[in-house]
Amino acid sequence: MTMTSLDATNVPLHELVPGIRVHEIVTASIPGHVSELLVHAASSRSSVIPFGGKRSIATGNRIEAAHYGLDLTGLRGVIAYEPADLTISVWAGTPLAELQAVLGEHGQEIPIDAPHPDQTTIGGLVATGFAGPRRLRSGSLRDLLIGCAYVRGDGLAAKAGGMVVKNVSGFEIPRFLHGSWGALAVLTSVNLKVTPRPRTEGTVVGAFPDIATATNAGHALIASNQAIQACVAFRRGRVFAVAVRAMGRAAAVNETMTSTVTAVGDSVEHLEGNQSMEFWQELVNRFAENPDRIVLAIGARPRDIATLAAEVDSVFGEMDGVETMVSPGLGVMRVSLPAPDDGVGPMIEAIVSIATDHGASWVLESAPPSLRSLAPPWGPVPEGVDLMRSVKREFDPAGILNPGRLFV
Ligand SMILES: Cc1cc2nc3c(=O)[nH]c(=O)nc-3n(C[C@H](O)[C@H](O)[C@H](O)COP(=O)(O)OP(=O)(O)OC[C@H]3O[C@@H](n4cnc5c(N)ncnc54)[C@H](O)[C@@H]3O)c2cc1C
């Protein structure tokens, strides 16, 4: 692998996504390529943006130009799979859909719902640390991570954890790297616990007059039925609804669907099997990063989320094209707005102020480049930021990995 020697006056040539450019893209096809690049980058103080599917490359503080883009999609495929042990080890650049297809042959899966699984890589998923509505019962990828191989910002290659479900000694480095946004280390492979794939699934969607009533109905349903795997209240235009997902054996799914129908009333839609699966995939895709829309995620106490959702909803008035999704059990609300250049600024300000009043956190997950400055992308600076900075210095002493992307 050869790398160009760079000077700061070079014009960045390659556009990773609109507005983010790098001088050179290096594709890693073995972990050694990652170490080689990072050793070189650390000694020459050259910035590096590691990337997989580029689905979230513009989220957070935008790095407009870097020396290197490190393409990890060449590190792809299964390294070891033990269906009987419910564990798998994969290269970090493996797309989620490819991993699910391999597991599906053995009636197993990774129980997460991520947008655009054909592009999203497993390394990107671990690095961003986001989770969709299935987190309600299945947790996030953090709960499934049992080991990983990674290269630190100084080029040192290391391994942590292993292929057994119970790792009891040492630091929990794999979980530590979950949500680190590629600012501490580059993951080259990931070991995960897997779960049996549910035999079948079904979804009930019921209409409600407003978002608060829908969210409260969702709370009641989740509390009354452990078989509900995901539940969201959502607004699409002027329509408010609750969607409930049941997964498992046919009899249990039918029972949950029947009791949900009774609880949500007359105006009900039933989706079974693949239709149900497609409904949820389409729902999470609608709230993924999109250069034409603003997506704001708010995290609050679950008990506050219905009130917060109602206050946020009142900001939109008669505006067209608004979509919201509230996970009552998780206390998460995502808002997606069309992004014209005028008028949306005061709306974002109002939403951020409501979130702040409720002691909620928020992240500006998506916005066109011209509107990125509407709010600090990561919301309020978290407590412990000094500790985070010292961790960054430990893993990446030269500060070359995604510099400035997080608040460290
Ligand atoms: C608006 C929005 C909504 C989302 N909703 C959900 C959801 O409902 N459910 C869900 O599961 N996820 C959700 N996500 C996260 C989504 O799944 C991510 O887009 C995806 O995980 C990114 O994968 P990628 O391969 O495209 O990573 P990229 O976009 O290529 O990279 C994302 C970040 O991870 C870093 N990175 C990538 N690969 C590595 C690696 N191997 N080692 C170290 N760092 C790396 C990059 O430097 C970058 O900082 C959402 C994201 C956004 C922006």
Ligand as a Chemical Component Dictionary entry (heavy atoms), coordinates in Angstrom:
data_LIG
# 
_chem_comp.id                   LIG 
_chem_comp.type                 NON-POLYMER 
_chem_comp.pdbx_formal_charge   0 
_chem_comp.three_letter_code    LIG 
# 
loop_
_chem_comp_atom.comp_id 
_chem_comp_atom.atom_id 
_chem_comp_atom.alt_atom_id 
_chem_comp_atom.type_symbol 
_chem_comp_atom.charge 
_chem_comp_atom.model_Cartn_x 
_chem_comp_atom.model_Cartn_y 
_chem_comp_atom.model_Cartn_z 
_chem_comp_atom.pdbx_ordinal 
LIG C1  C1  C 0 -30.695 10.226 11.581 1  
LIG C2  C2  C 0 -30.120 8.860  11.939 2  
LIG C3  C3  C 0 -30.979 7.874  12.387 3  
LIG C4  C4  C 0 -30.488 6.626  12.717 4  
LIG N1  N1  N 0 -31.344 5.671  13.159 5  
LIG C5  C5  C 0 -30.856 4.485  13.513 6  
LIG C6  C6  C 0 -31.730 3.448  13.960 7  
LIG O1  O1  O 0 -32.942 3.635  14.030 8  
LIG N2  N2  N 0 -31.204 2.252  14.302 9  
LIG C7  C7  C 0 -29.838 2.031  14.207 10 
LIG O2  O2  O 0 -29.381 0.930  14.522 11 
LIG N3  N3  N 0 -29.008 2.964  13.772 12 
LIG C8  C8  C 0 -29.484 4.180  13.415 13 
LIG N4  N4  N 0 -28.645 5.117  12.957 14 
LIG C9  C9  C 0 -27.227 4.805  12.816 15 
LIG C10 C10 C 0 -27.020 4.180  11.474 16 
LIG O3  O3  O 0 -27.251 2.829  11.576 17 
LIG C11 C11 C 0 -25.641 4.549  11.024 18 
LIG O4  O4  O 0 -25.876 5.361  9.909  19 
LIG C12 C12 C 0 -24.794 3.413  10.586 20 
LIG O5  O5  O 0 -24.566 2.610  11.677 21 
LIG C13 C13 C 0 -23.510 3.920  10.013 22 
LIG O6  O6  O 0 -22.862 2.841  9.382  23 
LIG P1  P1  P 0 -21.895 3.161  8.202  24 
LIG O7  O7  O 0 -21.193 1.914  7.844  25 
LIG O8  O8  O 0 -22.615 3.860  7.114  26 
LIG O9  O9  O 0 -20.865 4.165  8.924  27 
LIG P2  P2  P 0 -20.229 5.511  8.354  28 
LIG O10 O10 O 0 -21.302 6.499  8.070  29 
LIG O11 O11 O 0 -19.295 5.175  7.264  30 
LIG O12 O12 O 0 -19.442 6.002  9.608  31 
LIG C14 C14 C 0 -20.138 6.511  10.730 32 
LIG C15 C15 C 0 -19.133 6.869  11.843 33 
LIG O13 O13 O 0 -18.511 5.679  12.302 34 
LIG C16 C16 C 0 -17.094 5.732  12.067 35 
LIG N5  N5  N 0 -16.709 4.400  11.589 36 
LIG C17 C17 C 0 -17.230 3.704  10.544 37 
LIG N6  N6  N 0 -16.662 2.487  10.484 38 
LIG C18 C18 C 0 -15.765 2.413  11.507 39 
LIG C19 C19 C 0 -14.871 1.409  11.981 40 
LIG N7  N7  N 0 -14.767 0.225  11.385 41 
LIG N8  N8  N 0 -14.121 1.692  13.066 42 
LIG C20 C20 C 0 -14.208 2.898  13.693 43 
LIG N9  N9  N 0 -15.023 3.873  13.286 44 
LIG C21 C21 C 0 -15.803 3.642  12.222 45 
LIG C22 C22 C 0 -16.871 6.843  11.048 46 
LIG O14 O14 O 0 -15.633 7.460  11.210 47 
LIG C23 C23 C 0 -18.010 7.787  11.390 48 
LIG O15 O15 O 0 -17.666 8.611  12.467 49 
LIG C24 C24 C 0 -29.106 6.364  12.592 50 
LIG C25 C25 C 0 -28.250 7.374  12.130 51 
LIG C26 C26 C 0 -28.747 8.608  11.806 52 
LIG C27 C27 C 0 -27.804 9.685  11.309 53 
# 
loop_
_chem_comp_bond.comp_id 
_chem_comp_bond.atom_id_1 
_chem_comp_bond.atom_id_2 
_chem_comp_bond.value_order 
_chem_comp_bond.pdbx_ordinal 
LIG C1  C2  SING 1  
LIG C2  C3  SING 2  
LIG C2  C26 DOUB 3  
LIG C3  C4  DOUB 4  
LIG C4  N1  SING 5  
LIG C4  C24 SING 6  
LIG N1  C5  DOUB 7  
LIG C5  C6  SING 8  
LIG C5  C8  SING 9  
LIG C6  O1  DOUB 10 
LIG C6  N2  SING 11 
LIG N2  C7  SING 12 
LIG C7  O2  DOUB 13 
LIG C7  N3  SING 14 
LIG N3  C8  DOUB 15 
LIG C8  N4  SING 16 
LIG N4  C9  SING 17 
LIG N4  C24 SING 18 
LIG C9  C10 SING 19 
LIG C10 O3  SING 20 
LIG C10 C11 SING 21 
LIG C11 O4  SING 22 
LIG C11 C12 SING 23 
LIG C12 O5  SING 24 
LIG C12 C13 SING 25 
LIG C13 O6  SING 26 
LIG O6  P1  SING 27 
LIG P1  O7  DOUB 28 
LIG P1  O8  SING 29 
LIG P1  O9  SING 30 
LIG O9  P2  SING 31 
LIG P2  O10 DOUB 32 
LIG P2  O11 SING 33 
LIG P2  O12 SING 34 
LIG O12 C14 SING 35 
LIG C14 C15 SING 36 
LIG C15 O13 SING 37 
LIG C15 C23 SING 38 
LIG O13 C16 SING 39 
LIG C16 N5  SING 40 
LIG C16 C22 SING 41 
LIG N5  C17 SING 42 
LIG N5  C21 SING 43 
LIG C17 N6  DOUB 44 
LIG N6  C18 SING 45 
LIG C18 C19 SING 46 
LIG C18 C21 DOUB 47 
LIG C19 N7  SING 48 
LIG C19 N8  DOUB 49 
LIG N8  C20 SING 50 
LIG C20 N9  DOUB 51 
LIG N9  C21 SING 52 
LIG C22 O14 SING 53 
LIG C22 C23 SING 54 
LIG C23 O15 SING 55 
LIG C24 C25 DOUB 56 
LIG C25 C26 SING 57 
LIG C26 C27 SING 58 
# 
